[in-house]
Amino acid sequence: MANENPPLQDIAIVWFKRDLRFTDHEPLYYAQKQNLPILLIYCFEPIVMEYADSDVRHWRFVYQSLQDMQSKLEDLNAKIYVFHNHIPLVFQRLSEKYNIKKIYSNQEIGNKLTYDRDLVVQKFCSDQQIDWLEYQHNGVIRRLKSRKNWEQRWTQKMEEHPKIVNETQLNLMTLDDAFYQDLKGPELSIQFTSNEPAFQPGGETNAWKYMQSFLKERYVNYSKHISKPQLSRKGCSRLSPYLAYGNISMRMVYQYTVQHYKTAKNKRALSNFVSRLQWHCHFMQKFEDECRMEFENVNRAYDSMVKTKNDNYISAWQSGTTGVPIVDACMRCLHKTGYINFRMRALVVSFVVFNLWQDWRDVKYILAKLFLDYEPGIHYPQLQMQSGVTGVNTIRIYNPIKNAQEHDEEGIFIKTWIPELKNVPTPLLFEPWKMTNIEQEMYQVFIGKDYPAPIVDIEVSRKAASDIVWSFQKTKAVAEEGDRILQKHVNNPSRPRNS
Ligand SMILES: Cc1cc2nc3c(=O)[nH]c(=O)nc-3n(C[C@H](O)[C@H](O)[C@H](O)COP(=O)(O)OP(=O)(O)OC[C@H]3O[C@@H](n4cnc5c(N)ncnc54)[C@H](O)[C@@H]3O)c2cc1C
C-alpha cells in the first residue's frame, strides 16, 4: 500500500493587524468560542514598511506593543508568532503544514497598499477554502449604504458589551521551532527595537495608563488647553497612537469615559472629548467609503487648481526653517516627538498649502511619516479639509502670528523648539524679522544668519491664496461636487459643517 501522509492538523489563526491588544478584541473573542487550537500571528510586512507613508517611529511603536502583549503570554508559555516576511507567503507556508480552517482578524481601514494586500489574502483564503472572518473596526461600517442613522449606530456599537477574553483560557498552539525560524524572516534592525524616550511608548499597558491619568485629572483642562501647542501635550488625552494601533478599543475609551462622567468635575470637557471620539470614526468612515482620497481631491472640481511644486519651500517647511517661528517649532517638535495638537496640525498644513501654495499631495507623506498616530482614515480626509479642497467645509487660512500670540502666549513652545530664539522676548518672538539691528544684537540672534527671514510674506501670500480658493469655492462645479460629497458622507446634509 502507498504511504499516505497523515492528515494535517486543523487550526485557526488570529491575525493581529492594527489592533494590538487583548482587551475587547473581537477576533480573539470569537476564535476562543470555537474548538480549534489558535495560532496568534503578527507580520511586519516589508512592502508596508517600505511604503512612502511609513516611518521607523510607527514600527517601533508596533514592536513595543507586541512586547507588551508577549509579556502577558509569557507565563502561559505561549506567544504571538511574529514574522518579518510577506504575509501571503506566511499563510501559504502555514497552509502547507496545517489545515487552516479559519482566520480571524479586525477589518483594516488602511492605505491602498494594505487594501490590495487584503485582496490577495482574500483570494488565497477562497482558493484554500479558508473562512476569513473580519470584525468591524470600532465604529466604522464596511459597505455602508447610507450615512442615515450613522451616529446612532456608532453609539450603539460603543455601548455594546466589550468582548473580553481571558488570555489564560485561550487554547493557544505552538509552532515547530525549526519551521518558525525558517519562515520568520530577518530580525528587525536595532532602530525598530530600541527605545526613543521622546516618543510615547507603545502597548496596551501604556494605553490604559494614558487613559487613566487623563480621566483622573488631566481632562479638567481639556477644552481650555486643546488649542495650545504646549499645554495640550498634557491637557489632551494623547490616546491617538494607542487608538491608531489598536492598543485600546474605541469602545473601552468610550465606556470608561461615560463611567467617569457621572462624578466628573468638568462634564463639558468630557462631552467635548467624546465628540472627538466620534469624529475619529466619522473621518475613518469617510475614507472607508471613498478611499481614493489618499490620492485625489475629494471634490474633483479642484483638480483644475494649479499649484507648482517648489522643492525649496517644501524642504524649508519640512525641516522647520521657514522663518515663521510657530510653524518651524511645530515641524521640529514633530520630528523629535511625533506629536502636535490638532490646531497646530491644521496650522502647518494651512501654511504649506496656502502661504507656500503647495499641493496637499506633495506633503501628505511627509506628515504621515512624522505623526506617530498616523491613521490613514483620519489623515487624508483631514488633510483635504484643511487644504480647502472639499468644497463643503469653511476655508480656514490660519494666521501663524496671531495663533502663536494667542496659544503660545509666553513663547514657551517656540523657545523649546527654536533655541536660536531663546533670548528674544515676546512679542518680538512671534515676528522676529521685525527686530531692529540693535535688538538682534541685544538678543544675540541675527535674522538671515542664525534664524531665517520668512521665506514668503505672510500677508501677501495669504491674500493671493484666499482670492483663488474663494473664487473656486463659488463655482458651480465645486458646489455640484459638494452636494455629492454631502449626500455621501454626512447624515444631515443641510447642517453647517466643521467636520
Ligand atoms: C492634517 C491633520 C492630520 C491629522 N492626522 C491624524 C492622524 O493621522 N491620526 C489621528 O489620530 N489624528 C489625526 N488628526 C486629528 C487630531 O489632530 C489628532 O487626533 C489629535 O491631535 C490627537 O491628540 P489626542 O489623542 O490628545 O486627542 P484628543 O483631543 O484627546 O481626542 C481624543 C481622540 O479623538 C480623536 N480625535 C481628536 N481630534 C480629532 C479630529 N480633529 N479628527 C478626527 N479624530 C480626532 C483621536 O483619536 C484622539 O486620540 C489630524 C488632524 C489634522 C489637522
The ligand as an ORCA input file, in Angstrom:
! r2SCAN-3c Opt
* xyz 0 1
  C      -3.919     67.471      8.843
  C      -4.332     66.637     10.007
  C      -3.965     65.308     10.056
  C      -4.353     64.509     11.118
  N      -3.940     63.212     11.131
  C      -4.296     62.413     12.163
  C      -3.856     61.070     12.199
  O      -3.149     60.593     11.294
  N      -4.225     60.302     13.266
  C      -5.005     60.797     14.268
  O      -5.318     60.066     15.220
  N      -5.441     62.074     14.231
  C      -5.106     62.897     13.234
  N      -5.537     64.196     13.219
  C      -6.541     64.619     14.209
  C      -6.047     65.209     15.535
  O      -5.114     66.219     15.322
  C      -5.460     64.160     16.487
  O      -6.335     63.059     16.590
  C      -5.266     64.678     17.894
  O      -4.454     65.821     17.871
  C      -4.634     63.599     18.756
  O      -4.361     64.055     20.055
  P      -5.118     63.458     21.307
  O      -5.112     61.979     21.259
  O      -4.545     64.068     22.518
  O      -6.594     63.963     21.028
  P      -7.832     64.249     21.958
  O      -8.209     65.669     21.741
  O      -7.593     63.811     23.340
  O      -9.002     63.391     21.274
  C      -9.240     62.018     21.583
  C      -9.211     61.207     20.316
  O     -10.215     61.656     19.422
  C      -9.751     61.584     18.075
  N      -9.679     62.936     17.504
  C      -9.376     64.089     18.146
  N      -9.458     65.128     17.298
  C      -9.821     64.631     16.113
  C     -10.074     65.197     14.837
  N      -9.989     66.501     14.633
  N     -10.412     64.379     13.815
  C     -10.519     63.058     14.000
  N     -10.298     62.454     15.191
  C      -9.958     63.221     16.227
  C      -8.354     60.969     18.140
  O      -8.469     59.574     18.003
  C      -7.911     61.308     19.548
  O      -6.959     60.439     20.061
  C      -5.150     65.044     12.165
  C      -5.502     66.383     12.113
  C      -5.099     67.172     11.056
  C      -5.486     68.612     11.034
*
